Amino acid sequence: MSTTTFDAPAARTLKTNPFTIKNAIKWGALSLIALALLYIVWGLYLAGEPLFAVVILALMVGIVTIFSQKKFYTIRFIFPAIAAIGLFIVLPVLYTSYIGFTNFGARNLLSFERVTNQFLSAVSIDKSTERPFQLLSSGQGYQIALPGENDTLISEYTPLDGTAQRLSMSARPLPESGILGMREVIALRASLAELTLVLPNGTELKPSSLRAFAAQQPLYELQPDGTLLNTIKGTSLTADQSLGLYVTDQGETVSPGWRVNVGFDNFKKILFSDGIREPMVQIFIWTVVFATLSMVFTFTLGLLLASILQWPHLKFRGFYRIMLILPYAVPAFISILVFRGLFNQNFGEINLILEALFGIKPQWFTDATLTRTLTLIVNTWLGYPYMMLLGMGYLQSVPQDHYKAAALEGSGPIRSFFSITLPHILPPFVPLLIANFAFNFNNVVLILLLTRGLPDIVGTQMPAGQTDILGSFTYRMSFSDSGQNFGMAGAISTLIFIIVAVIAYVNFRAMRSYAQKKGVAR
């Protein structure tokens, strides 16, 4: 009988040896992820975005810490979800709110240092010294020629490799060949911008355009007190940190500016400035009405069609279901553009039919009431199939015995619907109705594609339309208006977030209370 010896120390060493292939793969993957994220962090820092650099750095630390330590094993399963919520929900909300407390806008896009450098890099061109040039090429390199009435000045040879160079000019005959055309000059414009031509009298010329060189001098000089002195006019620019702009001696502001914190100024303008508050109140009321009516109309129509399609004696139910679901299958933006064409005031089929039958031609896109009606019609068309599908599913869960008992008591279809059907299907519908309300509260795509917010509200300080909702109003303020005001848009977005959260919570409590009174909710 043979026996096998067991080397306990060797087995214990193998068991406790931390360096295995699995560990090597894990640490290698973590190292690659960490290096990639560090590269992104460094790029964001160099781009002047320290906030996002800190966020990505925190993400990297979280990944390395959680996936390298066994004691955080259970957190690994929820960490991706937490990171996604933080990056794509919490961070945008916080950053948007932060923008609402700044003057960030078309005039205030840059940092203070970049604005100052931009002023200091501005130059004044002496037009009296401007001279057209020609670019010569030969085997020895390139030369700059300045043709003149009495003589032609030609520079020494240069490789035009993009480095800053000072070229001495001297009078020479202009060669008959080797003169490059404008296409070649444009291709070398970056290298030409680094040249300084020194004339025989000591005058220095720099490129003033694609065709000429001229004497130049800095337009502004930085003074010890921080002001910028205009070397031509002798006036000064003073930095006003409360405005984020440079101000002249006469008190006029000069663009561009830089971002500064303005506290609650944007919120005060929204609440107390007549030119902003009045259209904001009007737009807010229409937004609530639009979201509420869209929710009610889509729910009512969808549930009505679902109830009809559930009728067992209805023939061709499958065909009707397919046809009624088609609006949900077609991309929304296509349906919106089709409706925009159908309701065209001059050439749309709707107006052509109405004019032929009744002699009327409604102004769908210029009359505020008709435009809002059109918006609700299109949004109901787009939203009812979803409610219909849900209703068809929820109607299957209503006990049929209740209908039989109600029929024995003489209850009609309408009373049975409100006493039996609606109380049973409303509780599961509550969160979906709240989501529908919140979606329509910010249904920017419909407004921008269908009406673009028009017709305009007269007498406003900012672009505002009769069919604008808060989301489209904010979008137009941020990206469509020539005087883009991201700070004001951030303040409005913050208010929208708070309003939607409060209204959604109130709706949820109210609908839940209604369902509980009906004795269905658990």
Backbone torsions as a table, in degrees:
resi	resn	phi	psi	omega
1	MET	NA	122.5	-177.8
2	SER	-92.8	149.2	179.3
3	THR	-121.4	148.4	179.3
4	THR	-108.3	125.7	179.3
5	THR	-82.8	141.8	-178.1
6	PHE	-115.3	117.3	-178.8
7	ASP	-84.0	93.3	-176.3
8	ALA	-62.6	-45.2	179.2
9	PRO	-60.0	-39.9	179.9
10	ALA	-65.8	-41.8	179.2
11	ALA	-64.7	-39.6	179.7
12	ARG	-67.0	-36.1	177.8
13	THR	-65.9	-41.5	179.2
14	LEU	-65.2	-37.8	-177.5
15	LYS	-70.0	-36.2	-175.4
16	THR	-95.0	-3.3	-179.0
17	ASN	-69.2	117.1	-174.8
18	PRO	-76.3	-20.1	-176.2
19	PHE	-86.7	96.5	175.2
20	THR	-122.7	171.3	179.6
21	ILE	-62.6	-38.5	-179.4
22	LYS	-63.3	-44.9	179.1
23	ASN	-65.3	-37.6	179.9
24	ALA	-63.1	-41.3	178.9
25	ILE	-66.2	-41.7	-178.5
26	LYS	-63.8	-48.2	-178.5
27	TRP	-69.8	-32.1	175.5
28	GLY	-65.3	-43.5	178.6
29	ALA	-64.9	-42.8	178.5
30	LEU	-63.1	-37.4	179.4
31	SER	-65.9	-42.4	178.8
32	LEU	-63.8	-44.0	178.8
33	ILE	-62.4	-43.4	-179.2
34	ALA	-63.6	-42.9	179.5
35	LEU	-64.6	-40.8	179.0
36	ALA	-63.5	-43.7	179.8
37	LEU	-68.5	-36.3	176.3
38	LEU	-64.1	-36.3	176.6
39	TYR	-63.1	-41.5	177.5
40	ILE	-65.4	-41.3	178.7
41	VAL	-59.6	-45.3	-179.3
42	TRP	-64.7	-40.1	177.7
43	GLY	-63.4	-41.9	178.4
44	LEU	-65.7	-38.0	179.3
45	TYR	-65.3	-43.6	178.5
46	LEU	-66.3	-29.1	179.5
47	ALA	-79.9	0.3	178.8
48	GLY	81.4	29.2	178.8
49	GLU	-121.3	69.9	-176.1
50	PRO	-65.6	-31.2	-179.4
51	LEU	-61.9	-49.1	-179.8
52	PHE	-69.5	-30.1	176.1
53	ALA	-63.9	-41.3	178.6
54	VAL	-65.3	-39.3	180.0
55	VAL	-63.3	-46.9	179.9
56	ILE	-65.8	-36.2	177.2
57	LEU	-63.9	-42.3	177.1
58	ALA	-63.1	-38.3	177.0
59	LEU	-63.1	-42.0	179.6
60	MET	-63.7	-45.0	179.1
61	VAL	-61.4	-41.2	179.0
62	GLY	-63.2	-43.4	-179.7
63	ILE	-63.2	-48.0	-177.5
64	VAL	-65.2	-42.3	-177.2
65	THR	-67.2	-48.4	-173.9
66	ILE	-71.0	-39.5	-175.0
67	PHE	-90.5	1.7	176.6
68	SER	-108.2	-14.6	-177.7
69	GLN	-110.8	128.5	-178.8
70	LYS	-66.8	-27.2	-177.5
71	LYS	-69.5	-15.1	176.6
72	PHE	-101.6	24.0	-173.6
73	TYR	-60.4	-43.9	-176.1
74	THR	-69.8	-26.8	-178.8
75	ILE	-72.7	-21.5	-177.4
76	ARG	-59.1	-30.1	-175.3
77	PHE	-76.2	-26.5	-178.9
78	ILE	-104.8	-9.3	-178.0
79	PHE	-60.8	-43.6	178.1
80	PRO	-57.7	-40.5	179.4
81	ALA	-66.4	-42.4	179.2
82	ILE	-63.7	-42.9	179.5
83	ALA	-63.7	-40.3	179.6
84	ALA	-65.4	-42.0	178.1
85	ILE	-62.5	-42.3	-179.5
86	GLY	-66.0	-41.9	-176.1
87	LEU	-76.8	-38.7	-170.3
88	PHE	-106.6	-6.7	178.7
89	ILE	-124.0	-59.6	-174.6
90	VAL	-67.2	-49.0	-177.5
91	LEU	-61.5	-47.3	177.2
92	PRO	-60.1	-38.6	179.6
93	VAL	-65.2	-45.8	-179.1
94	LEU	-67.0	-40.5	-179.3
95	TYR	-67.8	-39.7	177.0
96	THR	-63.1	-41.8	177.7
97	SER	-64.0	-38.9	178.1
98	TYR	-62.1	-42.5	178.9
99	ILE	-60.2	-33.5	-179.8
100	GLY	-64.8	-16.2	178.8
101	PHE	-101.3	13.8	179.2
102	THR	-122.8	174.9	177.1
103	ASN	-99.5	21.9	-176.2
104	PHE	-55.0	122.7	-178.9
105	GLY	-170.5	-168.4	-176.8
106	ALA	-60.7	-33.9	-179.4
107	ARG	-88.8	-14.3	-173.9
108	ASN	-130.1	69.1	-176.7
109	LEU	-100.1	-29.0	-168.9
110	LEU	-100.1	177.4	172.0
111	SER	-86.8	164.5	-178.7
112	PHE	-60.9	-40.3	-178.2
113	GLU	-65.2	-41.6	-179.0
114	ARG	-68.6	-36.9	177.6
115	VAL	-64.3	-45.3	179.6
116	THR	-61.7	-43.8	178.9
117	ASN	-64.0	-33.4	179.3
118	GLN	-66.6	-41.2	176.4
119	PHE	-66.3	-40.9	-178.3
120	LEU	-69.6	-23.6	179.3
121	SER	-84.9	-10.2	177.9
122	ALA	-68.4	142.2	-177.9
123	VAL	-125.4	156.5	174.6
124	SER	-107.0	127.7	-176.6
125	ILE	-100.3	127.2	176.9
126	ASP	-84.9	102.1	-175.6
127	LYS	-63.4	-26.4	-178.5
128	SER	-67.7	-22.0	-179.3
129	THR	-100.5	2.5	-175.6
130	GLU	-70.2	130.5	-178.6
131	ARG	-135.1	132.6	176.6
132	PRO	-68.0	153.6	-177.5
133	PHE	-130.7	164.9	172.4
134	GLN	-130.4	145.6	-178.9
135	LEU	-103.8	123.7	-179.4
136	LEU	-106.9	147.0	180.0
137	SER	-133.3	137.9	176.2
138	SER	-150.0	-176.0	-179.2
139	GLY	-67.2	-21.3	-179.0
140	GLN	-87.4	-11.9	179.9
141	GLY	138.1	-153.3	-178.4
142	TYR	-110.7	153.7	174.9
143	GLN	-135.8	149.9	176.7
144	ILE	-104.5	127.3	179.3
145	ALA	-114.1	133.1	177.2
146	LEU	-115.5	92.8	179.9
147	PRO	-64.9	141.4	178.3
148	GLY	-137.0	173.9	-179.8
149	GLU	-68.7	-40.2	-176.0
150	ASN	-97.6	-38.4	-178.1
151	ASP	-149.7	167.4	177.5
152	THR	-116.7	127.3	178.6
153	LEU	-98.4	130.9	-179.3
154	ILE	-126.6	137.7	-177.2
155	SER	-82.6	170.2	170.5
156	GLU	-71.5	170.6	-177.5
157	TYR	-72.3	145.7	177.7
158	THR	-143.1	145.2	179.0
159	PRO	-80.1	-11.4	-176.2
160	LEU	50.3	55.3	-178.9
161	ASP	-97.3	11.6	177.3
162	GLY	92.9	-2.6	178.4
163	THR	-88.3	152.7	179.0
164	ALA	-70.5	130.1	-177.1
165	GLN	-140.9	148.8	173.3
166	ARG	-111.6	120.2	-175.6
167	LEU	-112.3	128.2	177.6
168	SER	-80.4	137.2	-179.4
169	MET	-105.1	143.4	177.3
170	SER	-145.9	156.1	-177.9
171	ALA	-75.2	123.1	179.2
172	ARG	-146.4	161.6	175.6
173	PRO	-71.0	142.1	178.6
174	LEU	-77.6	121.5	-179.5
175	PRO	-65.0	154.6	-178.0
176	GLU	-82.0	-19.3	-178.9
177	SER	-127.5	169.8	177.7
178	GLY	87.6	5.7	179.0
179	ILE	-81.9	122.8	-177.5
180	LEU	-84.0	151.8	178.3
181	GLY	-83.2	177.1	-177.1
182	MET	-63.6	-32.8	179.6
183	ARG	-60.8	-44.0	179.4
184	GLU	-68.8	-35.0	178.5
185	VAL	-64.4	-43.1	179.4
186	ILE	-62.9	-38.7	179.7
187	ALA	-64.5	-27.4	-178.2
188	LEU	-104.6	15.9	-173.9
189	ARG	-63.1	-33.3	-179.8
190	ALA	-65.2	-41.1	179.1
191	SER	-72.7	-35.9	178.6
192	LEU	-63.8	-32.1	-178.9
193	ALA	-65.0	-17.1	-178.9
194	GLU	-92.3	1.4	-175.6
195	LEU	-92.1	148.5	171.0
196	THR	-128.9	121.3	-179.6
197	LEU	-95.8	127.7	-179.9
198	VAL	-105.6	112.1	179.9
199	LEU	-74.4	163.6	179.5
200	PRO	-57.6	-29.2	178.8
201	ASN	-86.1	5.4	177.4
202	GLY	92.7	-5.9	178.4
203	THR	-67.9	136.0	179.7
204	GLU	-104.7	130.9	179.8
205	LEU	-118.4	142.6	176.0
206	LYS	-128.9	160.2	-178.4
207	PRO	-59.6	128.1	176.3
208	SER	-107.3	-15.7	176.6
209	SER	-163.7	-173.5	178.1
210	LEU	-74.3	-9.4	-174.5
211	ARG	-121.5	-7.3	-171.4
212	ALA	-145.5	157.5	170.0
213	PHE	-114.7	150.3	179.1
214	ALA	-155.3	160.5	175.5
215	ALA	-72.2	137.5	-177.1
216	GLN	-134.6	154.5	173.5
217	GLN	-145.0	151.7	179.6
218	PRO	-57.7	135.8	-179.8
219	LEU	-75.8	-31.8	-179.3
220	TYR	-127.7	147.5	174.0
221	GLU	-126.0	136.4	179.8
222	LEU	-78.1	125.6	-179.7
223	GLN	-93.3	160.8	-179.5
224	PRO	-58.2	-29.3	-179.5
225	ASP	-85.2	4.1	177.6
226	GLY	93.9	-7.4	177.9
227	THR	-78.5	161.8	178.4
228	LEU	-110.6	118.7	-177.9
229	LEU	-91.5	125.5	175.0
230	ASN	-77.1	114.5	-174.6
231	THR	-71.1	-16.0	-178.7
232	ILE	-92.7	-51.3	-175.3
233	LYS	-92.1	-19.0	-177.7
234	GLY	80.5	5.4	177.9
235	THR	-86.6	171.7	-176.3
236	SER	-128.1	152.7	171.9
237	LEU	-113.2	130.6	-178.7
238	THR	-116.3	132.4	-179.1
239	ALA	-74.6	125.0	175.3
240	ASP	-106.6	102.1	-175.8
241	GLN	-70.6	-17.7	177.5
242	SER	-77.2	-28.7	178.7
243	LEU	-98.0	-23.7	-173.7
244	GLY	74.4	31.4	-177.8
245	LEU	-143.5	154.4	169.8
246	TYR	-82.5	141.9	-176.7
247	VAL	-119.9	136.4	178.8
248	THR	-77.6	175.1	177.8
249	ASP	-63.7	-24.6	179.3
250	GLN	-88.3	2.5	178.0
251	GLY	87.8	9.2	179.2
252	GLU	-89.4	141.0	178.9
253	THR	-84.8	150.2	-177.5
254	VAL	-125.2	130.5	176.1
255	SER	-87.5	155.9	1.1
256	PRO	-82.5	167.8	178.1
257	GLY	-122.2	-173.5	-177.7
258	TRP	-127.8	163.8	-177.9
259	ARG	-79.4	133.3	174.5
260	VAL	-137.9	161.0	177.2
261	ASN	-81.5	127.4	-179.1
262	VAL	-113.0	10.5	177.9
263	GLY	66.5	-132.9	-177.3
264	PHE	-95.8	20.2	-176.7
265	ASP	-60.9	-42.7	179.8
266	ASN	-63.8	-40.4	178.8
267	PHE	-68.1	-35.4	177.5
268	LYS	-65.7	-39.5	178.1
269	LYS	-62.9	-40.7	179.9
270	ILE	-63.7	-39.0	-173.6
271	LEU	-88.1	-27.8	-170.0
272	PHE	-122.8	-14.0	178.7
273	SER	-84.3	123.6	-174.8
274	ASP	-61.5	-40.7	-178.0
275	GLY	-67.6	-15.7	178.9
276	ILE	-110.2	-41.2	-175.8
277	ARG	-64.8	-44.0	-176.0
278	GLU	-62.3	-51.2	175.6
279	PRO	-65.1	-31.8	178.2
280	MET	-63.3	-43.9	178.7
281	VAL	-63.1	-43.9	179.6
282	GLN	-63.1	-43.9	179.2
283	ILE	-66.5	-38.5	179.2
284	PHE	-63.6	-44.2	179.9
285	ILE	-62.2	-44.8	178.9
286	TRP	-64.6	-36.3	179.1
287	THR	-62.0	-45.7	178.6
288	VAL	-64.0	-44.7	179.2
289	VAL	-62.5	-45.0	-179.2
290	PHE	-61.9	-47.0	-179.1
291	ALA	-66.0	-40.5	-178.7
292	THR	-68.2	-49.2	-179.2
293	LEU	-65.7	-36.9	177.0
294	SER	-62.1	-42.6	177.7
295	MET	-63.1	-45.9	-177.8
296	VAL	-66.3	-45.7	-176.4
297	PHE	-67.0	-44.5	-179.4
298	THR	-67.0	-39.9	178.6
299	PHE	-66.0	-45.7	-177.7
300	THR	-64.8	-49.8	-178.8
301	LEU	-66.1	-42.6	179.9
302	GLY	-63.2	-42.3	-180.0
303	LEU	-69.8	-36.5	177.5
304	LEU	-62.6	-47.0	179.2
305	LEU	-66.5	-36.2	177.4
306	ALA	-63.9	-40.8	179.1
307	SER	-65.5	-39.2	178.8
308	ILE	-66.3	-42.4	-178.9
309	LEU	-69.9	-17.5	177.3
310	GLN	-83.4	-8.7	-179.3
311	TRP	-66.3	120.2	-172.9
312	PRO	-66.0	-23.5	-177.1
313	HIS	-89.9	2.5	-179.7
314	LEU	-77.8	125.4	178.6
315	LYS	-85.3	154.8	178.5
316	PHE	58.2	37.5	-179.7
317	ARG	-62.4	-37.8	180.0
318	GLY	-61.8	-41.0	179.2
319	PHE	-65.0	-43.6	179.9
320	TYR	-62.9	-39.8	179.7
321	ARG	-61.4	-45.0	-179.5
322	ILE	-62.2	-45.1	-177.7
323	MET	-66.0	-37.8	-178.1
324	LEU	-76.7	-19.0	179.0
325	ILE	-88.3	-15.4	-177.1
326	LEU	-52.6	-42.5	178.2
327	PRO	-58.0	-26.8	179.3
328	TYR	-79.7	-25.6	-178.7
329	ALA	-81.2	-29.6	-179.5
330	VAL	-78.8	135.1	177.1
331	PRO	-53.9	139.0	-173.3
332	ALA	-60.4	-40.5	-175.5
333	PHE	-65.9	-30.1	177.0
334	ILE	-69.1	-45.1	178.7
335	SER	-60.8	-40.4	-179.5
336	ILE	-63.4	-44.7	-179.6
337	LEU	-67.2	-34.9	176.2
338	VAL	-63.5	-45.0	178.1
339	PHE	-64.1	-36.4	177.8
340	ARG	-61.4	-37.5	176.8
341	GLY	-72.4	-40.3	-179.8
342	LEU	-62.6	-37.0	-177.1
343	PHE	-95.4	13.9	175.8
344	ASN	-56.3	132.2	-171.7
345	GLN	-67.5	-26.8	-175.0
346	ASN	-104.3	-37.9	-173.1
347	PHE	-125.1	3.3	-178.2
348	GLY	-72.7	148.1	-178.1
349	GLU	-62.9	-34.5	-178.9
350	ILE	-61.2	-49.1	-179.6
351	ASN	-69.0	-33.6	177.1
352	LEU	-63.5	-41.0	178.7
353	ILE	-68.7	-45.7	-179.1
354	LEU	-63.8	-37.7	179.7
355	GLU	-70.2	-35.8	179.6
356	ALA	-71.4	-36.3	-176.3
357	LEU	-88.1	-43.2	-171.9
358	PHE	-121.1	-3.6	179.1
359	GLY	72.6	23.3	179.7
360	ILE	-116.1	152.4	-179.4
361	LYS	-140.0	80.9	-175.5
362	PRO	-59.4	141.9	177.2
363	GLN	-90.3	80.6	-171.2
364	TRP	-62.8	-32.2	-172.7
365	PHE	-109.2	4.0	177.3
366	THR	-118.4	-23.7	175.9
367	ASP	-91.3	124.6	-173.0
368	ALA	-60.8	-43.6	-178.1
369	THR	-64.7	-45.0	179.8
370	LEU	-66.7	-37.0	179.7
371	THR	-65.6	-41.4	178.0
372	ARG	-67.0	-39.0	176.7
373	THR	-61.7	-44.8	177.5
374	LEU	-58.4	-41.7	-179.8
375	THR	-61.7	-42.5	179.0
376	LEU	-67.7	-38.3	179.1
377	ILE	-61.8	-48.5	-178.0
378	VAL	-65.5	-41.2	-178.4
379	ASN	-68.0	-34.8	176.2
380	THR	-65.9	-40.9	177.6
381	TRP	-60.4	-40.5	-178.2
382	LEU	-74.1	-28.4	-171.4
383	GLY	-101.0	-18.4	-173.9
384	TYR	-68.7	-32.5	-178.9
385	PRO	-59.7	-36.6	179.3
386	TYR	-64.0	-45.3	177.9
387	MET	-65.5	-34.9	178.8
388	MET	-65.3	-43.6	178.6
389	LEU	-62.3	-43.2	178.7
390	LEU	-65.3	-42.7	-179.7
391	GLY	-62.0	-39.7	178.5
392	MET	-62.0	-36.1	177.8
393	GLY	-73.4	-44.3	-177.8
394	TYR	-68.9	-31.1	178.9
395	LEU	-65.0	-24.5	178.6
396	GLN	-68.9	-22.0	-176.7
397	SER	-87.5	-6.5	-179.5
398	VAL	-76.5	124.6	-179.8
399	PRO	-61.8	129.0	-179.9
400	GLN	-71.2	-22.6	178.9
401	ASP	-61.6	-31.4	-179.9
402	HIS	-66.1	-38.0	178.2
403	TYR	-66.7	-38.9	179.3
404	LYS	-65.6	-41.6	178.3
405	ALA	-65.7	-38.3	178.6
406	ALA	-67.3	-36.8	178.4
407	ALA	-65.2	-38.3	178.0
408	LEU	-64.8	-28.9	178.9
409	GLU	-87.0	2.5	177.3
410	GLY	85.3	18.7	179.7
411	SER	-77.9	135.9	178.9
412	GLY	-85.9	177.1	-177.5
413	PRO	-62.4	-40.2	-177.5
414	ILE	-68.1	-44.8	179.3
415	ARG	-65.2	-38.3	178.4
416	SER	-64.2	-37.0	-179.9
417	PHE	-63.8	-48.6	-176.7
418	PHE	-77.7	-22.1	-178.5
419	SER	-95.4	-26.5	-174.7
420	ILE	-118.9	-57.3	-172.5
421	THR	-64.8	-55.9	-174.8
422	LEU	-61.0	-45.4	178.4
423	PRO	-62.0	-28.7	-179.4
424	HIS	-77.4	-38.2	-174.4
425	ILE	-93.9	-15.0	-176.7
426	LEU	-66.7	-43.4	-178.7
427	PRO	-54.4	-47.7	177.5
428	PRO	-70.4	-19.8	178.3
429	PHE	-77.6	-21.8	-171.8
430	VAL	-55.9	-54.5	-179.5
431	PRO	-63.6	-30.9	178.8
432	LEU	-71.5	-36.9	177.0
433	LEU	-67.2	-38.5	177.2
434	ILE	-64.9	-41.7	177.6
435	ALA	-64.3	-38.2	177.8
436	ASN	-63.8	-41.4	178.2
437	PHE	-63.3	-46.7	-179.1
438	ALA	-64.0	-38.1	178.7
439	PHE	-64.4	-46.7	-179.0
440	ASN	-71.2	-24.9	175.9
441	PHE	-62.3	-27.2	-179.6
442	ASN	-123.0	32.0	-176.8
443	ASN	-78.7	71.3	-174.4
444	VAL	-69.9	-36.5	-175.4
445	VAL	-59.9	-45.5	-179.2
446	LEU	-59.5	-46.9	-175.8
447	ILE	-67.0	-45.0	-176.2
448	LEU	-69.1	-35.4	-179.3
449	LEU	-82.0	-32.6	-174.1
450	LEU	-89.7	-54.0	-173.8
451	THR	-119.2	-15.0	-175.1
452	ARG	57.5	24.5	179.2
453	GLY	83.8	-7.4	-176.2
454	LEU	-74.7	160.9	-2.0
455	PRO	-74.4	156.0	-175.4
456	ASP	-70.5	150.9	171.7
457	ILE	-85.7	127.3	-175.4
458	VAL	-78.7	141.9	172.4
459	GLY	81.4	31.8	179.3
460	THR	-107.4	154.5	177.5
461	GLN	-81.3	-17.7	-177.9
462	MET	-130.4	158.8	-179.9
463	PRO	-65.2	119.0	-178.6
464	ALA	-145.1	138.3	-177.2
465	GLY	-121.7	163.9	-179.1
466	GLN	-66.1	-30.7	-179.7
467	THR	-102.7	5.6	176.1
468	ASP	-65.2	135.4	165.3
469	ILE	-100.5	173.0	-174.7
470	LEU	-59.2	-37.5	-179.7
471	GLY	-65.8	-47.6	179.5
472	SER	-68.9	-34.4	175.7
473	PHE	-61.4	-42.9	177.8
474	THR	-66.5	-40.0	179.3
475	TYR	-63.0	-46.0	-179.7
476	ARG	-63.5	-37.9	179.0
477	MET	-66.1	-34.5	-175.1
478	SER	-83.5	-39.3	-168.6
479	PHE	-124.4	-21.4	-174.7
480	SER	-97.8	-30.9	-176.8
481	ASP	-77.8	145.1	179.1
482	SER	-65.3	-29.0	176.5
483	GLY	-100.6	67.1	-173.9
484	GLN	-57.8	132.1	-176.7
485	ASN	-127.7	88.6	-177.3
486	PHE	-71.6	-31.5	178.7
487	GLY	-63.4	-46.2	177.2
488	MET	-63.7	-40.6	178.0
489	ALA	-63.4	-38.3	176.9
490	GLY	-64.5	-38.4	177.7
491	ALA	-65.5	-43.2	178.7
492	ILE	-64.9	-41.0	178.6
493	SER	-61.9	-38.4	177.0
494	THR	-63.3	-43.0	177.7
495	LEU	-65.0	-38.8	177.9
496	ILE	-61.3	-43.6	179.5
497	PHE	-59.5	-45.3	-179.7
498	ILE	-65.9	-44.0	-177.7
499	ILE	-63.7	-46.5	-179.7
500	VAL	-62.3	-41.6	179.1
501	ALA	-62.0	-44.1	-179.3
502	VAL	-66.6	-46.6	-178.8
503	ILE	-64.2	-41.7	178.7
504	ALA	-62.4	-40.4	179.3
505	TYR	-66.1	-43.0	179.2
506	VAL	-64.2	-42.9	178.0
507	ASN	-61.5	-41.2	-179.7
508	PHE	-62.9	-45.5	179.3
509	ARG	-64.7	-40.2	-178.4
510	ALA	-67.0	-45.3	-179.3
511	MET	-68.7	-35.9	177.7
512	ARG	-66.7	-39.3	177.3
513	SER	-64.0	-39.3	178.6
514	TYR	-63.9	-43.5	-179.7
515	ALA	-65.0	-37.7	179.3
516	GLN	-66.8	-36.3	178.1
517	LYS	-64.8	-30.9	178.0
518	LYS	-78.2	-7.0	174.7
519	GLY	77.2	22.3	-178.3
520	VAL	-103.8	-39.8	-176.8
521	ALA	-66.6	145.9	178.7
522	ARG	-104.4	NA	NA
